[in-house]
Amino acid sequence: MTQNTALPELTIPQMLRRHAQNNGQGIAIRQKRFGIWTPMTWEEYYRTSCYLALGLADLGLSKGGHLGILSENRTEWVLSQVGANILGAVSVGVYPTSPADEIAYVLEHADVEFIVCEDQEQTDKVIESWDRLPKMRKVLVLEKKGFRSYPADKVVLFEDVIARGKELSDSRLADLEAALDQQSLEDVGLMIYTSGSTGRPKGAMISYRNMRAQGEVVIRSLSVRPDYKYLSYLPLCHVAEQLLTMYGAIYTGYQVNFGESIRTVQEDVREVAPDFFLGVPRIWEKLQSAVHIKMVEAGSLRLKLYQAALAQCEPFATKAPSERTLIEKLKFQICYWAFFRALQNFVGLRKAKIALSGAAAISPSVLTFFRTIGLPVVEAYGQTESTGIVTVQSLDDLRPGTVGAAVYGVDLKADPETGELLVRSDLVFPGYYKNEEATRNTVVDGWLHTGDVVRIEDGQVRIVDRLKDIMITAGGKNLSPTEIENTMKDSPYIKECIVIGEKRKFVSALIQIDLETVGQWAEGQNITYTNFRNLTENPDVLSLIQKEVSVGNSKMATVANIRKFHLLTKELDHDDGEVTATMKVKRQSITDKYMAEIEAMYGA
């Protein structure tokens, strides 16, 4: 059931102040360090952010200035973002997995003056590029280890900046609060850089009106409540995590939990037992693979019983529980207590009321699997330029292959000529930083041109592919590479599939195996291997993938069948320019790099 209470017309920092005033001792954040969960109240959240704002102002950050943040998710990230916002400055997130060159590009393009860095490793990336950053003035370091080796004119401790702000609070806090009163929903508070899968990343400016609109979506379309708990682990420089850790949490008032690190996510999920959860497709694929491996390890009898349970419940997996027949309910209860409840506990989501998959297309079979075992997983669609999600599936009306209907406050339509999805809403961003031409081409007469080709049927949106990715074969057939790739990735043994077919006589593909599942299969076949390359070059592995490709081909039209493929002998890597920081495939970069292998498949 959706909630109908209108949100107040407040910016993010103004809304945080309201929580501090109305629910000051409520727990806003929990941070896990050294195995212990440490809470922070709403009053502490706001007060510490104010101290940081005053400390940043003392360093020289002014209203409208830009503060970079280069760190994994943690309490200090959100304090930095809100602290900058209280001051009237703009925060700019940077992926901590990015190499120094990519970081330097974003910091230079965004005119970042100060940056918060998690540790020595991230600080070194900035110092290495210092000469390329004419506006950079200081680095604020979170972790003390190695700090003394840096020049004091460039690097300061984050905690010292907060301490300085606290010293100044008696004389300056009133003026800071007065300035906060003057903030407008039209002000820009955040810049999020696009993934850069087809070129240099662009800086999307996000206003407080955009953020507030997503807050409304979280409350009205996702039905998230203030008493819910959430685990933040996806990069906060991505719009999807911003949506739930920042806009959703501050406008709704629910609790955000930060785990030990990105490497402890599954353990942290089990401990937090979140009421709702966000996973990108790769997360859901990894969870499914983990379940698959666990059941294989349980022995052949238990595996067969588990597979029988899936087969019994899959036919009604997309039915709402209230719509299931008595027999279907009975079947599910038997399978739930025999297998599914334990598997829900294993992935840590037994208490989740809703779980989202977003940021990229996901295989329908992966969604069906989780729905079969009773997890309420729905697919959402959105992009950076829409400040997050614009469509989401409903648990009461799950339609496989769609990304649901428009969320609260969104108008949608498909371009009658190209089929491109157009969006009009308060969610639509003001534009790209220092790129007016790209802004004019993206937002036309108030409508956001998403670049995605869709079919809208009975209000439900079905994504076909990116407009620029639609392939036309030598025979003149239009094909969606994403649809083919996702069909192949239904296999637990295939991690990535890059389809080739533009102006070609037939469809081919570059395929990356899933090392974990293929490795386990190889062990079961008594196949020895030493590394990734050695495993992929094994003839039996080639035969395994050929069988999986044949299964995928059987689900598609003949013209879309993959007739030849090449197994990649290394995993696609961000540092090699093959995927983005969010693990999106850089299609052109990969096809250029593997052109010899591609031409060999076509006999050139």
C-alpha angles and dihedrals in degrees: 000000000000123000118236103196109121117233117241117256093255135133121237096266092043089052091048089054090053091054089049089053098042103032103016097153095044115111110256100168139016121196123195114216125166089352095306125110109223117196129217121197125221089252092053090046092055097039094049090047089054092050089051091049091053091046091050091049089052089054090052107265107143137191108293092020122131126244118192123210120202110178148096115267112290141133092273090060094061092040088055094048095047093040090056090046093051087055090050092251129131124244122219119196121211126194110250089211092061121108120243094262094057091045091051091052093054095043093048095044092046093049091233112188101181130022134196111218124191100217148336093292093057093040090054090056090056096043089049089059098038094118090057092054108072094171097046112113109166146000118222108207122206100194118058097208109113092002097125092064093067127088112259092224090064107029133047133169116261091222091054091055090053090047090052090050090051090053090053096044096091092059103030110028094087092055090047091053091047090053089048089057089061096056117121132210087237092064117106112238103168144032120204119189117221119241095259094223091150102028143327113343117259123220110239112202114220121200128206088247088059091049093048090051090055089048087058089050092053091051101037105031102029095034092222114170133209091248093060125109124220134190115218114206111128113093112286090216086071119086094231094061092040088057094060104026096044118014097029096042097046097043095041099035100227126146122268121204125202115200130213093271143318087276094062098050099120092049090046092050090054092050096046096040090201122216090222134015141195123210132172114224093264090057092052091046091051092048090051090049090049090053091047092051092046092053093046089052090051091071137262097281095050090043091055092048090049091050089049090052090052091049091051096050103034095080091066098032093115094048118103109246090244091057097051121108122245090256091051092049091049092049091050094048092052092048091042094058093039098048120337099067091054091048092050088053090046092058091039098238105106091116096045114123092190134008123193132211114197150134093071141020116286129205111260089224091060090053091046091052094056093043089050092057089048105260114140097231117166130178120238130191131207144112142223092269091057092050089241135317125015099170133031136175120247121232087222094053111032111175113183114231095025132097092218133246132311116292124232114307097011130123116198135188139159120238104251093223105039103019090234115158113245122196131197119186146107083270092073110106124239093241148275120311111254092351112097094161093057089046092053091050093048103044113041121176090341094308120118111224102215098190090230123120111222146172116220113204121176089340092307117121121223115191113219100180144289109305091233093047099056106119127216113201125216086262091058097252119146112225135181109225092194092058091051093045094050091049090055092046088060082086113089087218096060117073101171134014123185111192122213121196113116106137089345128131092237141002120272132171147206108226131196115199123224101250095204099051097035089047091053090047090050091052089052089053092048090245113153122211137166105204145353095280093047091052095049092049092056110111092222091056089050089053091048092053091044089057091049091049090050090053090051092047090054089063095055141061113276093248089060095050118121104236098180134017140181122216112226112232094211135040116260109259137201093216090056092054094246098116135021126246087269090052095251110154115250094220098188093045092052096045090050091049094048098037093123091055091045094051090048089059089056093046094248 
